[in-house]
Amino acid sequence: MTYEGTWDSVSTHPLPGWYDDAKLGVFLHWGIYSVPGWAPQVGDIQELLRTEGPEGMLRDNPYAEWYRNTMQIEGSPTQEHHAQTYGADFAYDDFIPTFNAGASAADLDAIADLCASAGAKYVVLTTKHHEGFTLWPASIPNPHKGFYHAERDLVGDMSAAVRSHGMHMGLYYSGGYDWPFNDAVLRKAADAMLAVPATADYQDYATAHVTEIIDRYRPDVLWNDVAWPPGGDLAALFAHYYNTVPDGVINDRWIQPSGRRNVITDSLTRAAGDLIQLLWKHIPEKDKQLTFPGAHWYDFRTPEYAVFDTVQDKKWEATRGVGHSFGANRNERPQDIVTATELVHMLVDVVSKNGNLLIGIGPDAQGRIVPEQQAPLRGLGEWMAAHGDVIRGSRPWTAPATETTEGTPVRFVRKGDEVFAILLGLPGMRTFGLRGVDGIDEITLPERVPVEPAYVVPLGTGARWSG
């Protein structure tokens, strides 16, 4: 069908089967920030937000891809690291020659092969993060930086490498932030909204960029971040995408803030943000979360470093890094990186609730994925080689989870009428039951079972959930 540039039209777009079936993607964060590749040693960003509030989260940000912002916050660990390592007068853009040298020699086929060997069916690459530097030779110059892009067409070359391994290619674009556009530095809660450029020239710039990405690379996933600048015709942009890539999918981070900003409204926003920080310890725990409100239309939701507790009617995608950062962080410790077992459990849990897992890794200054980030993906790949047929193409069952009669956690998936129980560990007994499940006999495991992160038990077609 042909989509018209209206919300009624684009909202008829069905979720493509390939995306629903894929279950696993890899998120590649690559940019100038990959050269310093550093962020503080803290917990994940949701934990940091809960304990320190917005100001503490921004000051001690564990995301290495936010290096340009965090290095400008007075007294932040990143600012101190930058001054000690490179000198206080070393500008962020001084990293560009090193980035280009590493990216030009990078083995993109090796990165694609790692993603495929993990069992991923799609890859999403950052084409432009908040720093404003593009990984393709954008034909539209940044009015504050000129032609601010990588020397190599990393978007085109990575797309070719990914597709040659039989995977779908997705492209990320930061529509909400482009820090050089307004010299934005996010220090407080209010800055999250005020940092989105609200000018017509940025709306035109971002729209031209995304249109060029669609026309040139035809991404299977169009993944925007944070927000979309006010004004413009977003429904028309979506219609253009769906008409160009009928089986493409769009994420949820396209919320458009109001374009009616002035000194008074900005002052009120800052005051509200200061009040939030002041009263942070009194805010209910359930509200202390990094969230992204869904836009007018999207194919799937994208909680970050968070998962849902129940089966979701709407398709969703859990997104996080293998550590506490999406971009490569040379400062991460072994305990900051998920194990292969944890990654398998994460995938199974997400899939049982109608989600996909988009797991993040980042090339380093030389364009390589370091062994510490490779290890959990390779471990996941070994498990997927044995059990991927149960995961891919599955759908949620009536209930996502239970436990065995002796307490081992269990997740469920369904393929057609057949139900599978996936045990997140070995039970203490060979013979056991499943709490809340009727219609099956007790389960007896073989005398010898392989050492695996999770164990798949077919339940057949007779299983019934009794709660």
Helices and strands as residue ranges (DSSP letters): H 7-10, H 17-22, E 24-28, G 32-34, H 45-59, G 64-66, H 67-70, H 77-85, G 92-95, H 96-105, H 108-117, E 122-128, H 154-164, E 168-173, H 179-182, H 191-194, H 200-217, E 221-224, H 234-244, E 249-250, H 263-278, G 280-282, G 285-287, E 316-321, G 334-336, H 340-352, E 355-361, H 371-391, E 401-403, E 409-415, E 418-423, E 431-432, E 437-438, E 443-444, E 455-460, E 464-465
